[in-house]
Amino acid sequence: MGSLANPQVRGALICLVIAVVYIFLWPGRNDRERFRQLPLWRRIVLRWFHSLTWVLIGVACLLWSKLTAIAACIVYVVFLVTARLGTASQR
């Protein structure tokens, strides 16, 4: 299970790398003052949910779990809706 020859492990590692990248590249990183004005729940969602999505996808790759994949989809939809709310309110 832990060999890099296993495609599930490679997929999980790729997802982990993407999650780490999104820890540093997140919406609001360039305009921190406007980001601080958002409610706490929106800051948490915009800051962490995209990375959390990739972590859950990686776990789903390792465990071959539909439940974890569904959780990743739900987390990503929450992230997208929250991000879209931010752009709609800025108009």
C-alpha positions in Angstrom: 0.0 0.0 0.0 2.8 2.4 0.8 4.8 2.0 -2.4 5.2 4.8 -4.9 4.5 2.2 -7.6 0.9 2.2 -6.3 -1.1 4.7 -8.3 -3.3 5.4 -5.2 -0.2 6.5 -3.2 1.0 8.7 -6.1 -2.4 10.3 -6.4 -2.5 11.0 -2.7 1.0 12.5 -2.8 0.1 14.8 -5.7 -3.0 15.9 -3.8 -0.9 16.6 -0.7 1.5 18.8 -2.8 -1.4 20.7 -4.2 -2.9 21.2 -0.7 0.5 22.6 0.6 0.6 25.0 -2.4 -2.9 26.3 -1.6 -1.9 26.8 2.0 0.3 29.6 0.7 -1.8 30.7 -2.3 -5.2 31.6 -1.0 -7.9 34.2 -1.9 -7.3 37.4 0.0 -3.5 37.0 0.4 -2.9 40.2 -1.7 -5.5 42.3 0.0 -5.3 41.4 3.7 -7.1 44.5 4.9 -10.3 43.7 2.9 -9.9 40.0 4.0 -9.9 41.0 7.7 -13.2 42.8 7.2 -15.0 39.6 6.3 -16.9 37.6 9.0 -14.8 35.0 10.7 -16.6 32.0 9.1 -15.9 33.4 5.6 -12.2 34.0 6.4 -11.9 30.4 7.6 -13.7 29.0 4.5 -11.7 31.1 2.1 -8.4 30.4 3.9 -8.5 26.7 4.6 -11.3 24.9 2.6 -9.5 24.7 -0.7 -6.5 23.0 1.0 -8.9 20.8 3.0 -10.6 19.7 -0.3 -7.2 18.5 -1.6 -6.4 16.7 1.6 -9.8 14.9 1.5 -9.2 13.9 -2.1 -5.8 12.5 -1.2 -7.4 10.5 1.7 -10.1 9.3 -0.8 -7.3 8.1 -3.1 -5.5 6.2 -0.3 -8.6 4.6 1.2 -10.6 4.4 -2.1 -13.5 5.8 -0.1 -16.6 7.3 -1.7 -17.6 8.9 1.6 -14.4 10.9 1.8 -14.7 11.9 -1.9 -18.3 13.1 -1.3 -17.0 15.1 1.7 -14.4 16.7 -0.5 -17.0 17.7 -3.0 -19.2 19.3 -0.3 -16.2 21.2 1.1 -15.3 22.4 -2.4 -18.8 23.6 -3.1 -18.9 25.5 0.2 -15.6 27.1 -0.8 -16.9 28.0 -4.3 -20.1 29.5 -3.0 -18.3 31.5 -0.3 -15.7 32.8 -2.8 -18.5 33.7 -5.2 -20.4 35.6 -2.4 -17.3 37.6 -1.9 -17.0 38.7 -5.6 -20.7 39.4 -5.8 -20.7 41.7 -2.8 -17.7 43.6 -4.1 -19.5 44.8 -7.2 
